[in-house]
């Protein structure tokens, strides 16, 4: 099965308007909503007709609070999505609160009514919890790839920008959402229109099979060996190597690599690598319910105590304080 194997009639050349229903969950990002809707609006503008239609629904049918503090109007509950050609779930944070059992039941009930069902960012998590991705190839935001694969072994999880598998599409985030919409526009109305839409947003389409985290582009302000060292650090969050090992791998002495890092980044290689790991730990503590022991393991610390000491030195408070703040905010 190829990455863009087309089985859904949604991707056939247009014979009439296509309607997409967006099920937007609380704490989703406005950028993800825009990445789904604005390319369709722009395509209509270039075509001079309503080739794409859309509606926004929400779990309770009420306006949806987004991460930026704005509320997105909704036309009704999930049942109001029925009648559209495609249903796309957009989700972000606090899934344990917003992906409720009634919502899972609603999704399972209405999913067969659509020619295409998909999710953006954490939307694939919601589909997975509803059992709608079992037996499919899928992606999710890169921060959640490992968790999705661990908890849903019946899903073939890949780190692509977006994945189309028969009548499912999963999309890693806002920028891949734009990529997917350009793919959809091209499939229905041809490459020239897709190029016009991409040009309107000063961007270009990327293939779904491309990785979400692309290799860093050559920064002319950085020595290419520094760029290579950064790439190694980012790939070894859970199993960090020593600064000396990094230096050897990029063909430098430890002293020379440290000199280049201080000049370009204002930090030693060891300090920079530690900051990457602590940022990853803070992200996991904020966005997941993983126990501290697992967070420590996934970010290359020997145990919770080691992580806690480094966390407090850098951020001024222990990891538990971040969890408590998140709990209080949710309450």
C-alpha positions in Angstrom: 0.0 0.0 0.0 1.6 3.3 -1.1 1.5 6.4 1.1 -0.9 8.3 -1.1 -2.9 5.3 -2.3 -6.3 6.9 -3.2 -9.3 4.9 -2.3 -11.7 7.6 -1.2 -13.9 9.3 -3.8 -13.0 12.6 -2.0 -9.8 12.6 -4.1 -11.5 12.1 -7.5 -11.7 15.0 -10.0 -14.4 17.3 -8.9 -17.9 16.8 -10.2 -19.5 19.2 -7.7 -18.8 20.9 -4.4 -17.0 19.1 -1.6 -18.2 19.6 2.0 -15.8 19.1 4.9 -17.0 19.1 8.5 -14.4 20.0 11.1 -15.0 18.6 14.6 -12.9 21.0 16.7 -12.2 20.0 20.3 -11.5 22.5 23.2 -7.9 23.4 23.5 -7.2 23.0 19.8 -5.0 25.5 18.0 -6.4 28.3 15.8 -3.5 27.7 13.4 -4.7 24.2 12.8 -8.2 25.4 12.1 -6.9 28.0 9.7 -4.6 25.5 7.9 -7.7 23.4 7.1 -10.1 26.1 6.1 -8.1 29.0 4.5 -6.7 26.9 1.6 -10.3 25.9 0.7 -11.5 29.5 1.0 -8.6 30.6 -1.2 -9.3 27.9 -3.8 -12.9 29.1 -4.0 -11.6 32.6 -4.6 -9.3 31.5 -7.5 -12.1 29.4 -9.0 -14.7 32.0 -8.7 -17.2 29.4 -7.3 -18.0 27.5 -4.1 -16.0 24.3 -4.9 -15.4 23.7 -1.2 -17.8 24.1 1.6 -17.3 23.6 5.3 -19.0 23.5 8.7 -17.6 23.5 12.2 -19.0 21.3 14.9 -18.0 20.8 18.5 -18.5 18.1 21.2 -21.4 19.9 22.9 -22.4 22.1 20.0 -21.2 25.2 21.9 -18.4 27.7 20.9 -15.0 26.0 21.3 -12.3 27.6 23.5 -9.0 27.5 21.6 -5.5 27.6 23.0 -5.1 31.3 22.1 -8.0 32.3 24.3 -10.5 32.9 21.5 -13.7 30.9 21.0 -14.6 29.4 17.7 -18.3 29.4 16.8 -19.9 26.0 16.2 -22.9 25.1 14.1 -23.9 22.3 16.4 -22.9 18.9 18.0 -21.1 16.1 16.0 -24.4 14.9 14.6 -24.6 18.1 12.6 -21.5 17.0 10.6 -23.5 14.2 8.9 -24.2 15.1 5.3 -20.6 16.3 4.7 -18.3 14.3 2.5 -15.4 14.3 5.0 -15.0 14.6 8.7 -11.8 16.0 10.2 -11.1 16.0 13.9 -8.9 18.8 15.2 -7.5 18.4 18.7 -4.7 19.7 20.8 -4.2 19.6 24.5 -6.0 18.0 27.5 -7.3 15.0 25.6 -8.2 13.2 28.9 -10.8 15.9 29.5 -12.1 16.6 26.1 -12.1 13.2 24.4 -14.9 11.9 26.5 -16.7 8.6 26.3 -19.9 10.2 24.8 -17.7 11.8 22.1 -16.1 8.5 21.3 -19.5 6.9 21.0 -20.7 9.7 18.7 -17.6 9.3 16.5 -18.0 5.6 16.2 -21.7 6.0 15.3 -21.2 8.7 12.6 -17.9 7.8 11.1 -19.4 5.3 8.5 -21.4 8.2 7.1 -18.4 9.9 5.6 -16.3 9.2 2.6 -13.2 10.3 4.5 -12.5 10.5 8.2 -9.3 12.2 9.5 -7.5 14.0 12.3 -5.1 16.9 12.6 -2.4 17.2 15.4 -3.9 15.2 18.3 -6.9 14.4 16.2 -5.5 11.0 15.3 -5.3 10.2 19.0 -9.0 10.8 19.2 -9.7 8.6 16.3 -7.5 5.9 17.8 -9.3 6.0 21.1 -12.6 5.6 19.2 -11.1 2.5 17.4 -11.3 4.2 14.0 -7.6 3.7 13.1 -7.2 0.0 13.9 -5.6 -1.7 10.9 -4.7 1.6 9.3 -1.4 3.3 8.6 -1.4 6.6 10.4 0.6 9.5 11.8 0.2 12.0 14.7 2.1 15.1 15.9 5.8 14.1 16.3 5.7 14.6 20.1 3.1 11.8 20.4 4.3 9.3 17.8 5.9 6.9 20.4 2.9 7.0 22.7 0.4 6.3 19.9 2.5 3.3 18.7 2.8 1.9 22.3 -0.8 2.3 23.2 -2.4 1.3 19.9 -0.3 -1.6 18.4 -3.0 -2.3 15.8 -2.1 1.0 14.1 1.0 1.2 11.9 2.4 4.5 13.1 4.8 6.4 10.9 6.5 9.9 11.3 5.1 11.3 8.0 3.7 14.8 7.6 0.3 13.3 6.6 -0.9 9.8 5.7 -3.8 8.8 3.5 -4.8 5.1 3.9 -8.0 4.2 2.1 -10.8 6.3 3.8 -8.6 7.7 6.6 -6.2 10.6 6.7 -4.0 11.6 9.6 -2.1 14.8 9.7 0.8 15.7 12.0 -0.1 19.4 12.7 -0.9 22.8 11.2 1.8 23.0 8.5 1.1 19.4 7.3 -2.6 20.4 7.4 -1.9 23.0 4.7 0.1 20.4 2.8 -2.8 18.0 2.9 -5.3 20.6 1.7 -3.1 21.5 -1.2 -3.0 17.8 -2.0 -6.8 17.6 -1.9 -7.1 20.7 -4.1 -4.7 19.3 -6.6 -6.5 16.0 -6.7 -9.9 17.6 -7.3 -9.0 20.6 -9.4 -5.5 20.1 -10.8 -1.9 21.2 -10.1 -2.3 24.8 -11.4 -4.9 25.6 -8.8 -2.9 24.0 -6.0 0.1 26.1 -7.1 -2.0 29.3 -7.1 -3.2 28.6 -3.6 0.3 27.8 -2.3 1.6 31.0 -3.9 -1.2 33.0 -2.1 0.3 31.8 1.2 3.9 32.2 0.1 4.6 28.5 0.6 4.9 25.3 -1.4 3.3 21.9 -0.9 5.4 19.2 0.7 4.7 15.5 0.2 2.9 13.6 2.9 5.7 11.1 3.0 8.2 13.7 4.1 9.2 13.6 7.8 7.6 16.1 10.2 11.0 17.1 11.5 13.1 17.8 8.5 16.9 17.8 8.7 18.1 21.3 9.6 18.8 23.5 6.6 22.2 24.9 6.3 22.3 28.1 8.4 25.0 30.3 6.8 25.7 31.8 10.2 26.6 28.4 11.7 29.6 26.2 11.0 28.2 23.1 9.2 29.9 21.0 11.9 27.8 22.8 14.5 24.7 22.1 12.5 25.7 18.4 12.4 26.3 18.4 16.1 22.8 19.9 16.8 21.2 17.3 14.6 22.9 14.5 16.7 21.8 16.1 19.9 18.2 16.4 18.8 18.2 12.7 17.7 19.5 11.5 21.0 17.2 13.0 23.6 16.6 9.7 25.3 20.2 8.4 24.9 22.5 11.4 25.0 26.1 11.1 24.2 29.0 12.9 25.7 30.2 16.2 24.2 33.5 14.5 23.4 31.7 11.8 21.4 29.7 14.4 19.6 32.9 16.3 18.7 34.5 13.1 17.4 31.5 12.3 15.3 31.6 15.7 13.5 35.4 15.7 13.1 36.4 18.2 15.7 38.2 18.2 19.0 36.1 18.8 22.1 37.8 22.2 22.6 37.1 23.3 19.1 33.5 22.3 19.2 33.0 24.1 22.5 34.6 27.2 21.0 32.2 27.1 18.0 29.2 26.5 20.2 30.0 29.4 22.5 30.5 31.7 19.6 27.3 30.7 17.8 24.9 29.7 20.6 26.3 31.2 23.7 26.5 27.8 25.5 28.8 24.8 25.7 27.7 21.6 23.8 27.0 19.8 27.0 24.8 22.7 28.3 22.9 23.0 25.0 22.2 19.2 24.9 21.0 19.4 28.5 18.6 22.2 27.6 17.1 20.2 24.8 16.5 17.3 27.2 14.9 19.5 29.9 12.7 21.2 27.3 11.5 17.8 26.2 10.9 16.8 29.8 8.9 20.0 30.5 6.8 19.3 27.4 6.0 15.8 28.5 5.1 17.0 32.0 2.8 19.6 30.6 1.1 17.6 27.9 1.0 14.0 29.2 0.2 12.0 32.3 3.5 10.0 32.1 4.9 9.2 35.6 8.1 11.1 36.4 10.1 7.9 36.1 9.1 7.5 32.5 9.7 11.1 31.7 13.2 10.8 33.1 13.8 7.6 31.0 12.6 9.3 27.8 14.8 12.3 28.3 18.0 10.5 29.1 18.2 11.0 32.9 19.2 8.1 35.2 16.1 8.5 37.3 13.5 10.9 38.7 15.8 12.4 41.3 18.4 13.3 38.7 15.8 14.9 36.5 14.2 16.8 39.4 17.5 18.3 40.4 18.3 19.5 36.9 14.8 20.7 36.4 14.8 22.8 39.5 18.2 24.3 38.7 17.0 25.3 35.2 13.4 26.3 35.8 13.4 27.3 39.5 10.8 24.7 40.6 10.5 20.9 40.7 8.6 18.9 38.1 5.8 18.3 40.5 5.0 22.0 40.6 4.4 22.0 36.8 2.0 19.1 37.2 0.2 20.8 40.1 -0.2 24.0 38.1 -1.7 22.1 35.2 -4.1 20.3 37.5 -5.2 23.6 39.2 -5.7 25.2 35.8 -7.8 22.2 34.6 -9.9 22.4 37.8 
